[in-house]
Amino acid sequence: HRSSVLPLSVEERRSEDVRSMKKSFMDQVSRKLGERAKGIPSDGQQDDEFVRSKYSEEVPYFERYDDDEESDEVFEEPKVLEEDNPVEFDKYVSAKVQMHQDEMLKRGFVRGRKRDANGNLIGHYHENPILDTALYEVEFEDGHVEAFHANQIAEAIYATVDDEGYVYQELQEIVDHKSDASAVRPDDGFTMLRGKRIPKRTTKGWKLCVRWKDESTSWVDMKDLKESHPVLLAEYAVANKLVSEPAFQWWVPYTLKKRDRI
């Protein structure tokens, strides 16, 4: 049994009925407990039996640790500060980017600033990427190296980063699917509840191969793809005759009906 306990309001505390009830309760407690209702008398002195020593054997105490010898080593500031020479602390170097090469989006990394025949850096650094004319070398996965301006690299980085700074990839299409032994079989896709067949709501054991905008492919768990691209996955299931599978049957029809209403 559950009950709620609420404090008495000012009006209730002033009520004669409530005061009578409180007095009756205290009288019953006094009769029931007798002298014990007064509590344990205190003479102002502590009983050693109930006082634990600050440094008792049960609670180990350790002395503060101090170095035996003071080190004469002094921390040296770096010879070049980022504020003084940002080139030495270039934020784009080693960054992974996706750049257009031969009209295709390909992945690579920034090797460093590009130099001319005399070894001088090409372009000038500026804290504003739009005004930064520095030229960088980007090496792609096939080993090809190409030069890009700083604003192009900044745009490529910002295009693949969300508002919280996490890198994401843009999906192009679903190209394949597979399932393992842990996937629910068609003859075991329902449970009985009060005489009704209820589909099992699970995507366990299924993976989808997806192609990203940079033409790379990877296998993704179905539960993740269902959360991020439910309509695309539902359309893929219909096109590949997977709707009868238990992992798809319980949600694909509803998703497509919702798509049509929208």
N, C-alpha and C positions, 0 to 999 in steps of 0.2 A: 504494500500500500504506500503510495506517495502522498506527501502533504507539503504545503508551503508554509514557511514561518516568516511572518511579517512583523516589524516592530510596531509597538503601540503608538498611536497618534497622541498629540497633546490633549485632545478632548477625551480620548479613552483613558489616559493616565489620570485625569482629573475626575473621571466618573466614579461615583460611590460604589457601583456594582463591581468595577474592576478592582478598586482598592480592597473591597471585601473578599474577592476571589484571591488576591495576592496574600492577604493576611491569613486566610484559611489555609492556603498552600504552605506558608511558612510555619504555621502552627502544626501542621501534619508532619513537616520535616523535623521540627523540634521534638515532637513526641516519638517519632520513629528513631531518631539518632541519639536523642538524649544529650549527654554531655559532649559527645563527639561532634555535634553540630557547631560547637564553638571553635573547632579547629585545634591545631597543635599550638600550645602556648610557646612564646618565644621570650627568652630572658636577655636577648640582645647579644649573646655569645654564640659563636659558631661551633658546631660539633665536628671534631677532627674526623669522625667516621664518615661524614658526608662531604668533606672538602678534599678535593684532589690537588695534590701539589702541582705547581706549574711545571716542574721538571721531574715528574714521577717516572718510574721505570716503564710504565705503559706508553707514555708519550716521550719518545726520544728527543733530546735537545742537542743541537749541533752548534758549535761556535761559528761565528761568521768567518768566511774564508777571505784571506788576504794573500796577495802575491808575496812570495818570499823576497823577490828582488824586483825593483821597479825597472821597467825597460826604458832605455835611453833612445829607443827608436822613435823617430818623429815621422808622422804621415806626410808624404810629399804630395803636393797638389800636382795634377797633370800639367805638363808643359804647355799644352794647347787646350783651351777651354772651348766648349761648344759655342758659347756666345761670341767668342773672338774669331773662331774659324769653323763655321758650320760644315765646310767641305770635309774636314777630318772626321766629323761625326755624321756623315751623310745618312739620312733616314731612309733613303730609297735603296741603298745597296743591300743586296741579298733578299730583297722583297720578292715574293712570288706573285706573278702577274699573269693575266690573260690578255694577249695582244693579237691584233689582226695581222696575219701573215698569209699572203697569196689569197686574200679575200676569205680567209678562214680564221676562226678564233682559236688560238693555240696557247698552251701554257709555257711559261719560261720564268727565268729569274734575272734580276738586275745584277750584272757583273760589276759595274762601277761606272765612273765618269769616262766619257770618250775624250781622247786627246788628239791633237793635230800632229803633223809630222815632226814638229819640234818638241813634242812632249808637253805642250801647254793644254790646260783644260779648255774644252770648247764650251762657250756660253758662260753666263754669269748666274750665280745663285741668288735667289730672292726668297724671303720667307713667305711671300704670297705665291702659290703655285702658278697663278695666271701670268705673273710677271717673271717667273723663273725661266730663263733661256738655256739652262744647262742641258747638255746632251748626254744621254746614258746608253750603254750597251746592254742589250737584253739577249741572253742565250736561251734558245728554245730547246725542247726535249730532243729534237733531232740533231742538235749540235750547231744549228745555224745561228749566227749572231747578227743582230740588226740594231740600228741606232734609233732612239726615240727621245723626244723632248720631255722635260720634267712634267709639264702639264698633262701630257698623254699618259705618263705612268701614274700620276696622281689620280687622273680620271679612271684609269683601269682598276686601281686599288679601291677607290670609293665605290665603284660600281658593284663590287663583290663583297661589300661590308655593310651590315645592317646598322640600325641606329645605336645598338649596344656594342658595336665593335666586333661582332662575330662574322666570320667569313661564310658566305653561302654560295651555292651554285644554282644556276637556272636550268630547270629540266626542259629537255626538248621533246622526248618521247619515250614510251616504254617499248622495248624491243623483244623481251623474252621473259619467261617465267619458269619456275621450278618449285617442287615441293619434296620434302623428305618424309621419313617414316613417322615423324611426330604429328604430321598433318591429320586432321580428322577425316575418316573415310566416309563416302556417301551413305553407306548403310549404318553409320553410327553418328549421323549428323543431327539427331533429335533426342530430346528427353521428354518423358511423360510427366505432366503436371495436372492433377485433377482430371485425368482422362483426355487431356489435350496434348498434341505434339508441339513441343517448343523447340525451335532451332537453337543449336549451340552457337553462342556468339564468341567465336574465336578465329584468329587468323594465324594461329601457330603453325609453323612448318612451311610457310610459303615465303618465297623471295621473288622479287622482280628485278630484271636487268634494265637499267635506264640509261639513256644517252643524254649527256648534258650539252649545253650550248657550245662548249669548247670541243665537242666531238668525242670526249672521253666517255667511257662506260663503266658502270659499277653495279654490284648487286646490293639491293636495298630490302630490308625487312618489310613485309607487306603492311604491318601495323603502322610503320612510319609513313609509308607512301599513302595509306588510306587517310591519315590525318592531314597530310600536306596537300595532296591532289586527289580527293575522293572522286570527283567527276571523271577525270582522266582515267583513273584506275577502273571505274565502273564501265566506261565505254570500252576500255581494253578487254575487260572480262566478257562483255557481250560479243565483241568482234571475234574473240578466240574461244567462244562457247564454254566459258568457265562458270556461268551463273549457277549451274546445278551443283557445283562444288560447295560443301558446307561453309567454307571460309568466305565465299562470296554470296551465297544464297540469302543470308539473313540481313544484308544491308544494301546490295546493289539495286534491287527494284525500288526501294524507298529513295535512294539517292537520285536515281534517274527521274522519278516522279517529282521530286523537289526541284531538280534542274529544269524540268519542263514548266513548272509553275512559275519559276523565276523568269 
